[in-house]
Amino acid sequence: MPEATHTLERIGVSVVAENQPGVLHELTGAIAAHRGNILSVESLETMKPTESRLYFEIEVPSAQALLADLNGLACVQCATAEK
């Protein structure tokens, strides 16, 4: 029986989060839970030492659902799509 194919959206996601151990692990765990494929990740400089900014290029079945879950993480201040 052929495997079902899923349409993937390719999106850029900008995340502003707390600067502390384990944040990247939480973010990538949420992405994996949505069957997301991380194509690239970049850590960007911020003006505040208490926050970090990350940019991901991701292929994911539902960008909207992923963004909702990322924004629901306690460590995330803001996660937005950048197409």
N, C-alpha and C positions, 0 to 999 in steps of 0.2 A: 504494500500500500504506500503510495507516495506521501512524503512528509509535506504538511501544509506550509506554504510560504507566507511569511509575515512581511508586510510593508514596513520599512523602517524610515523614520524621519531623521535627517541629519541636521543637528542644531548646534549652535554655540550656546553655552550656559555660563553666565557670570555669577559667581557666588561670593558674597561678603559674609565672613564667618568669624567666630572667635579664634584668636591665635593661641592655640593650646594643643597639647598632644592628643592624638586620636581623631582630630577633626577630619583629616583626609580619609581615614579609615571609615568614618561614618558616612561621608559623602559618597565614596566609591561603593560602599555597601548598599546605599539607597539606589545608586545607578544600576548595580548588579541585580537588585531585587526587581527592577523593571526591565530586565533582559537588555540593558544598555551595553553598547560596545564603545569603550572610551578610545577614541582615535588619537587624541592628544590632550595634554593637560599642561597648564602653565601657571606658575605662582607669580603674582604681580605685587609690586611694592605698594604699600599704603602709607598714609601719613600718621596713622595711629598704631602704636606698638601692640595694642590689645586686639587688633583685628587683622585678618588675612583676607586676601582677595585671590580667587582662583578662577581660571577660565578653562572650560572643558569643551572639546569638540566631541560630540556623541552621536551615535546612531541608536535610536530607541523607537519602540513601537508607538508610544504615546508621550509626546513631549509635555503635554498639559498635565497628565497624571504624575510624571516625574517631577515637574516643577512644584506641584502641590505638595508632594512628599518631602522634597528638599526644603521647602519653606516651612514645613512642619517640624523639622529637626530643631532641637533646643539650641544647638550651636550656630545655627544659620540666622543671620540678620536679614538677608535678602538673596533670593535666587531668581534670575531673570533670563529669558531666552533672548539670544541675539542672532537672528537669521541673516 
